[in-house]
């Protein structure tokens, strides 16, 4: 009987393709919107999430998120190092700077200054060059997207050449030489990311009394994180966060103070209602068109349980196939269409599970409505 149910479904080719197309379109739109939202949200905390091996981030107590930088004096590093339970503490700079390219164009960049001695906080994935080369004179690292795009060199004939090792440009009228490229997560501002040493970063920018953005801390193995955080606040007046706490609090601030969740969520809801409505109505009409066949089966002695199983197979079958086609479309979009785009998209298992549940819900809801009509139909009507 299940085989008959499937033949009934695929036998009506027009409606079968229409149902699959509507479900695939719904899946693609919802997943694309959800992946875009997750990509934007992850980019707001990518700087914190990309730095491993750090137990605490020490910042000014008025800082609300990772980009809300309130500079501190360099002496705060030594004060944090003196706190019991701290194994080591290093400075980290984060700020904006203007780059001037060889062709005369300018580009705003995100400048990261690492501790000169340890280079803690450096990107994890180096593509070209070597991290110790960052200690060379005028040395900088740039991300691969910027090397191919915003920091690439344009020749007089219009040809674009990636900014590789040995490429030179200016950062606030200071010479900068690329000694390597790295792969990193996209930041929320979609700006090129440039790494250099902490001392060099301070010389490239106008001299100020407060230049320190964060203090990165590693605790002793037997140190209690909560106790050390309290001691840092008590002795220095600065607030300490674990990496997870800093990331979560920054993300929460961003969600509260921007409309990305509302805008993207509304778009995803509209896609679900429109696409799901079309798919649901098409499947419901299919059930009505085949109502007489189900009535014949009931007249031949088919039980209600068997009819429910047949309809469930049809609903789940088209939902799974449509879901697969939609996810395939999103994957191709991310791989080929959005690969070099400024828009960041992120697929997660939780997102796929949520979209899959929504698509199955559409199919099941339409099947239930149609099944109610089938079960209420008197088999004798068929023979009138």
Secondary structure, 3 states (H helix, E strand, C coil): CHHHHHHHHHHCHHHHHHHHHHHHHHHHHHHHHHHHHHHHHHHHCHHHHCCCCCCEEEECCCCCCCCCCCCECCHHHHHHHCCCCEEEEEEEEEEEEEEECCCCCEEEEEEEEECCCCCCCCCCEEEEECHHHHHCCCEEEEEHHHHHCCCCEECCCCCEECCCCCCEEEECCEEEEEEEEEECCCCCCCCEEEEEEHHHHHHHCCCCCCCECEEEEEECCCCCHHHHHHHHHHHHCCEEECHHHHHHHHHHHHHHHCCHHHHHHHHHHHHHHHHHHHHHHHHHHHHHHCHHHHHHHHHCCCCHHHHHHHHHHHHHHHHHHHHHHHHHHHHHHHHHHCCCCCCCCCCCHHHHHHHHHHHHHHHHHHHHHHHHHHHHCCHHHHHC
